[in-house]
């Protein structure tokens, strides 16, 4: 009984770690995309003010 419980807990912990890793990587991609878009907008503004 306790052996089965330990297996279930380990599987649950692995699943939770996988979910956290996937969530953090998707958040990281969203942040980097937003930063890239902001940089592009700033560089466009710099180009306009230089003209």
Order of alpha helices (4+ residues) and beta strands (2+ residues): alpha
